[in-house]
């Protein structure tokens, strides 16, 4: 007999429950009892029920302004970064129970990256309001701060600097996306020593950026890790080498994206702003999630329209179900459930998307 523990999605598919909405909605396993809504989001093999109450807390005790990013640690805890100075960090278990909260007193806490260093894990946090990039241990103690680039001559004194994201390279190098500033990716050693910068502000040049909102290490090709840089204004992921050489564009028409999240062979992105059929400008309250496969083809748009390719080209993607306002990040657990946090969404806590 196979005694391997069956996860929720395996159960649903083996019993045929995934095809029955009446069975999907109330079902739970392992003590996770989400209040699932009946509407299913997504397409193909990537479909989800929504639990809007998953991360909801007492807003008087644990207020949030914007919920910017989420990561999962080795213990299966889900760590949320907010820009409320009372609660920069909220730590949940997978049932949505709050385990811990703390703050760095950042009013612009924006980027959150987790990185393994041997037996320890560390968090890298950016603050767009103060231009801070810090590394903390898992208890919240700051162990490294990167110097403002104007102080060390990397930038001129008048160059704007507002870092939105970090990624950590295979040897510990720190890549900082200056997404709300001068549009460079800055590379530092693990000790915080400046190595190089690449990119810069341009709408037309392929190796430059217009709002480089996120940077992510892509290790799906283990022999050739690269960087995925989210260029929000041009609806594009730009791939660069670890040395800053441009490789390719991945165009996602209609999607004003946040950072790329790599999980197994897939890329998950929060779409913060969208378009409409009659207006191709950035529009509020039109967010959704988009999922790419190992070939960088969109396979599902939870909250959005079904992805369509014509003659090999992805067609315009739009919001279909108004579940989200502005998706800012996606976290993926071991059962491939998603946790989605939002910017400018009436102080809402993260939603949980249960894969069916």
C-alpha positions as CSV (number, residue, x, y, z in Angstrom):
1,X,0.0,0.0,0.0
2,X,1.2,3.5,-0.8
3,X,1.3,5.3,2.5
4,X,2.5,8.7,1.1
5,X,0.5,11.5,2.5
6,X,-2.1,12.7,0.0
7,X,-2.4,16.5,-0.5
8,X,-5.7,18.2,-1.1
9,X,-5.2,18.6,-4.9
10,X,-4.3,14.9,-5.3
11,X,-7.5,13.9,-3.4
12,X,-9.7,16.1,-5.5
13,X,-8.4,14.8,-8.8
14,X,-8.4,11.1,-7.7
15,X,-12.0,11.3,-6.4
16,X,-13.3,13.5,-9.2
17,X,-14.2,16.2,-6.8
18,X,-12.4,18.9,-8.8
19,X,-15.2,18.8,-11.4
20,X,-17.9,19.4,-8.9
21,X,-18.1,22.9,-7.4
22,X,-20.4,21.7,-4.6
23,X,-17.7,19.4,-3.4
24,X,-14.8,21.8,-3.9
25,X,-16.1,24.7,-2.0
26,X,-16.5,23.2,1.5
27,X,-13.6,20.7,1.3
28,X,-10.5,21.0,3.5
29,X,-7.7,18.8,4.7
30,X,-5.1,18.9,7.6
31,X,-7.0,21.5,9.7
32,X,-7.1,24.2,6.9
33,X,-10.7,25.3,6.8
34,X,-10.9,28.2,4.3
35,X,-14.1,30.0,3.7
36,X,-14.0,29.3,0.0
37,X,-16.1,31.2,-2.4
38,X,-18.0,29.3,-5.1
39,X,-16.5,31.1,-8.1
40,X,-13.4,29.4,-9.6
41,X,-10.6,31.5,-11.0
42,X,-8.0,30.5,-13.5
43,X,-7.7,28.2,-16.5
44,X,-6.4,24.7,-17.4
45,X,-4.5,22.9,-14.7
46,X,-4.2,26.2,-12.7
47,X,-7.7,26.8,-11.2
48,X,-8.5,28.1,-7.8
49,X,-11.2,28.8,-5.2
50,X,-10.7,32.0,-3.3
51,X,-10.6,32.5,0.5
52,X,-10.8,36.2,1.0
53,X,-10.8,35.9,4.8
54,X,-7.6,33.8,5.1
55,X,-5.3,36.5,6.4
56,X,-7.8,38.9,7.9
57,X,-6.8,40.3,11.3
58,X,-8.1,42.9,13.8
59,X,-7.1,46.1,12.0
60,X,-7.0,48.0,15.3
61,X,-4.3,45.8,16.6
62,X,-2.5,44.8,13.3
63,X,-3.2,47.6,10.8
64,X,-1.9,47.5,7.2
65,X,-1.7,50.2,4.6
66,X,-0.5,48.2,1.6
67,X,0.4,44.5,1.6
68,X,3.4,44.4,-0.7
69,X,5.1,41.1,-0.7
70,X,5.0,37.6,0.8
71,X,7.6,34.7,1.2
72,X,7.5,31.3,2.8
73,X,10.2,30.1,5.2
74,X,11.6,26.6,5.8
75,X,9.1,26.1,8.6
76,X,6.2,26.7,6.3
77,X,5.4,30.1,7.8
78,X,4.1,32.8,5.5
79,X,5.8,36.2,6.0
80,X,4.0,39.3,4.8
81,X,5.7,42.7,4.3
82,X,3.5,45.8,4.8
83,X,4.3,49.5,4.7
84,X,2.4,50.3,8.0
85,X,5.1,51.4,10.4
86,X,3.4,49.5,13.2
87,X,3.5,46.2,11.3
88,X,6.2,45.9,8.6
89,X,6.2,42.1,9.2
90,X,3.3,39.8,9.8
91,X,4.0,36.1,10.1
92,X,1.2,33.6,9.5
93,X,0.8,29.9,9.6
94,X,-0.8,28.3,6.5
95,X,-4.3,28.3,8.2
96,X,-4.1,32.1,8.4
97,X,-3.3,32.3,12.1
98,X,-1.1,35.2,13.1
99,X,2.1,33.9,14.7
100,X,4.2,37.1,15.1
101,X,4.3,40.7,14.1
102,X,7.2,43.3,14.2
103,X,8.4,46.4,12.6
104,X,11.4,48.3,11.3
105,X,9.4,51.6,11.4
106,X,9.5,51.7,7.6
107,X,6.7,53.7,6.0
108,X,7.7,52.5,2.5
109,X,8.5,48.9,3.1
110,X,8.1,47.4,-0.4
111,X,10.4,44.5,-1.4
112,X,10.9,41.2,0.6
113,X,13.3,38.4,-0.4
114,X,14.2,35.3,1.6
115,X,17.5,33.6,1.2
116,X,19.1,30.5,2.5
117,X,22.6,30.8,3.9
118,X,23.6,27.3,5.1
119,X,21.6,26.5,8.2
120,X,20.1,30.0,8.5
121,X,17.6,32.1,6.5
122,X,17.7,35.9,6.1
123,X,15.3,38.5,4.9
124,X,16.2,41.3,2.5
125,X,13.8,44.3,2.7
126,X,13.7,47.5,0.7
127,X,12.0,50.8,1.7
128,X,11.1,53.1,-1.1
129,X,10.5,56.0,1.2
130,X,14.0,56.2,2.8
131,X,16.0,54.4,0.1
132,X,17.0,51.7,2.6
133,X,18.0,48.2,1.7
134,X,18.6,46.0,4.8
135,X,19.3,42.4,5.6
136,X,17.8,40.9,8.7
137,X,17.9,37.6,10.5
138,X,14.6,35.8,11.1
139,X,14.2,37.5,14.4
140,X,14.2,40.9,12.8
141,X,17.8,42.0,13.7
142,X,19.5,44.1,11.0
143,X,22.8,42.4,10.1
144,X,23.6,44.5,6.9
145,X,22.6,47.8,5.4
146,X,23.5,48.9,1.9
147,X,24.8,52.4,1.6
148,X,22.8,54.9,-0.4
149,X,24.5,55.0,-3.9
150,X,24.9,58.7,-3.9
151,X,27.1,58.5,-0.8
152,X,29.6,56.1,-2.5
153,X,29.6,57.8,-5.9
154,X,27.6,55.2,-7.7
155,X,24.9,57.9,-8.3
156,X,25.3,61.6,-8.6
157,X,23.8,63.6,-5.7
158,X,20.8,64.6,-7.7
159,X,20.0,61.1,-9.1
160,X,16.7,59.7,-7.6
161,X,17.0,56.4,-5.7
162,X,14.0,54.5,-4.5
163,X,14.7,50.7,-4.4
164,X,11.8,48.4,-4.9
165,X,13.2,44.9,-4.8
166,X,16.2,42.6,-4.3
167,X,17.4,39.2,-5.6
168,X,20.2,37.2,-4.2
169,X,22.6,35.5,-6.7
170,X,24.1,32.0,-6.5
171,X,27.2,33.3,-4.6
172,X,25.3,35.7,-2.4
173,X,25.6,38.8,-4.6
174,X,22.8,41.3,-3.9
175,X,20.9,42.7,-6.9
176,X,18.8,45.8,-6.1
177,X,16.1,47.1,-8.5
178,X,15.8,50.9,-8.3
179,X,12.3,50.7,-9.7
180,X,11.0,54.0,-8.5
181,X,14.3,55.8,-8.9
182,X,16.9,55.9,-11.7
183,X,15.9,52.5,-13.2
184,X,19.2,50.6,-12.7
185,X,19.8,47.2,-11.3
186,X,22.7,47.6,-8.8
187,X,24.9,44.6,-8.0
188,X,26.7,44.3,-4.7
189,X,28.7,41.5,-3.1
190,X,27.3,39.5,-0.2
191,X,29.2,42.0,2.1
192,X,27.6,45.0,0.5
193,X,30.5,46.0,-1.8
194,X,29.4,47.6,-5.1
195,X,30.2,45.6,-8.2
196,X,28.3,47.1,-11.1
197,X,25.1,48.6,-12.3
198,X,23.2,48.1,-15.5
199,X,20.0,49.3,-17.2
200,X,19.0,52.9,-16.7
201,X,15.9,54.9,-17.8
202,X,14.7,54.6,-21.4
203,X,11.4,53.7,-23.0
204,X,13.0,52.6,-26.3
205,X,16.3,50.9,-25.6
206,X,16.0,47.2,-25.1
207,X,18.6,46.9,-22.4
208,X,17.2,49.7,-20.3
209,X,14.0,50.0,-18.2
210,X,10.8,51.9,-17.7
211,X,10.0,51.1,-14.1
212,X,12.1,48.1,-13.2
213,X,9.7,47.1,-10.4
214,X,11.2,43.7,-9.6
215,X,14.2,41.5,-9.9
216,X,14.2,37.7,-9.4
217,X,16.8,35.0,-9.7
218,X,15.7,32.3,-12.2
219,X,17.3,29.0,-11.5
220,X,15.1,26.8,-13.7
221,X,18.1,26.2,-15.9
222,X,20.5,25.1,-13.2
223,X,23.5,25.5,-15.5
224,X,22.7,29.0,-16.4
225,X,20.9,31.1,-13.8
226,X,19.7,34.4,-14.9
227,X,17.8,37.5,-13.7
228,X,14.2,38.2,-14.5
229,X,13.5,42.0,-14.3
230,X,9.9,43.1,-14.3
231,X,9.5,46.2,-16.5
232,X,6.0,47.2,-15.4
233,X,5.3,50.2,-17.7
234,X,6.1,48.1,-20.8
235,X,4.3,44.9,-19.7
236,X,7.5,43.0,-20.0
237,X,9.9,40.7,-18.2
238,X,13.4,41.3,-19.3
239,X,16.0,38.5,-18.8
240,X,19.6,39.4,-18.1
241,X,22.7,37.5,-17.3
242,X,24.1,37.7,-13.8
243,X,26.7,40.1,-15.3
244,X,24.1,42.5,-16.6
245,X,23.9,41.5,-20.3
246,X,20.5,41.6,-21.9
247,X,19.2,38.3,-23.2
248,X,15.5,38.5,-24.1
249,X,12.0,40.1,-23.5
250,X,9.0,38.2,-22.4
251,X,6.0,40.4,-23.4
252,X,2.8,40.2,-21.4
253,X,0.4,42.6,-23.2
254,X,-2.1,44.3,-20.9
255,X,-0.3,43.3,-17.7
256,X,1.4,45.9,-15.6
257,X,3.3,43.4,-13.5
258,X,5.1,43.2,-10.2
259,X,8.0,40.9,-9.5
260,X,8.3,37.4,-11.0
261,X,8.0,34.5,-8.5
262,X,9.7,31.3,-9.7
263,X,8.4,28.0,-8.4
264,X,9.4,24.7,-9.9
265,X,9.0,25.3,-13.6
266,X,6.5,28.1,-13.4
267,X,6.6,31.9,-13.1
268,X,3.8,33.6,-11.1
269,X,3.2,37.3,-11.2
270,X,0.8,39.7,-9.6
271,X,-0.7,42.1,-12.2
272,X,-1.1,45.4,-10.3
273,X,-2.7,47.4,-13.0
274,X,-4.6,46.4,-16.2
275,X,-6.2,47.8,-19.3
276,X,-9.6,47.6,-20.9
277,X,-10.7,46.8,-24.4
278,X,-11.3,50.5,-25.1
279,X,-8.4,52.0,-23.1
280,X,-4.8,50.7,-23.3
281,X,-3.5,53.0,-20.6
282,X,-2.7,51.8,-17.1
283,X,-6.0,51.6,-15.2
284,X,-6.8,51.1,-11.5
285,X,-8.7,48.2,-10.0
286,X,-8.0,45.8,-12.8
287,X,-5.6,43.4,-11.2
288,X,-5.3,39.7,-11.6
289,X,-2.6,36.9,-11.4
290,X,-0.8,35.5,-14.4
291,X,1.0,32.2,-14.5
292,X,3.7,31.1,-17.1
293,X,4.9,27.6,-17.7
294,X,8.5,26.4,-18.2
295,X,8.5,27.7,-21.8
296,X,7.4,31.2,-20.6
297,X,3.9,30.8,-22.1
298,X,1.0,32.1,-20.1
299,X,-1.2,29.1,-19.1
300,X,-3.6,30.7,-16.6
301,X,-4.9,34.1,-15.5
302,X,-6.7,33.8,-12.2
303,X,-9.1,36.8,-12.1
304,X,-8.2,37.5,-15.7
305,X,-9.4,36.4,-19.2
306,X,-8.2,33.0,-20.6
307,X,-4.8,33.5,-22.3
308,X,-5.0,33.3,-26.1
309,X,-2.1,32.9,-28.5
310,X,-2.5,33.6,-32.2
311,X,0.3,32.7,-34.6
312,X,2.5,32.3,-31.6
313,X,1.8,35.7,-30.1
314,X,0.1,36.3,-26.8
315,X,-3.0,38.5,-27.2
316,X,-4.1,41.3,-24.9
317,X,-4.8,40.1,-21.3
318,X,-7.6,41.8,-19.3
319,X,-9.3,41.4,-16.0
320,X,-12.3,39.1,-16.2
321,X,-13.5,38.7,-12.6
322,X,-13.2,41.7,-10.3
323,X,-11.8,39.7,-7.4
324,X,-8.6,41.8,-7.1
325,X,-7.9,45.5,-7.2
326,X,-4.1,45.6,-7.5
327,X,-2.2,42.3,-7.1
328,X,1.3,43.1,-5.8
329,X,2.8,39.7,-5.1
330,X,2.1,36.0,-5.1
331,X,3.5,33.3,-2.7
332,X,3.2,29.6,-3.6
333,X,3.1,26.8,-1.0
334,X,4.0,23.1,-1.4
335,X,0.5,22.2,-2.5
336,X,0.6,25.0,-5.1
337,X,-2.0,27.1,-3.3
338,X,-1.4,30.8,-3.9
339,X,-1.4,33.7,-1.4
340,X,-2.0,37.1,-3.0
341,X,-1.3,40.5,-1.4
342,X,-2.5,43.8,-2.8
343,X,-1.5,47.4,-3.0
344,X,-4.2,50.2,-2.7
345,X,-7.0,47.8,-2.0
346,X,-8.7,49.3,1.0
347,X,-6.2,47.9,3.5
348,X,-7.2,44.4,2.7
349,X,-5.2,41.4,4.1
350,X,-3.9,38.7,1.8
351,X,-6.3,36.3,0.0
352,X,-5.6,32.6,-0.3
353,X,-6.3,30.8,-3.6
354,X,-6.8,27.1,-3.1
355,X,-5.9,25.0,-6.1
356,X,-8.5,22.6,-7.3
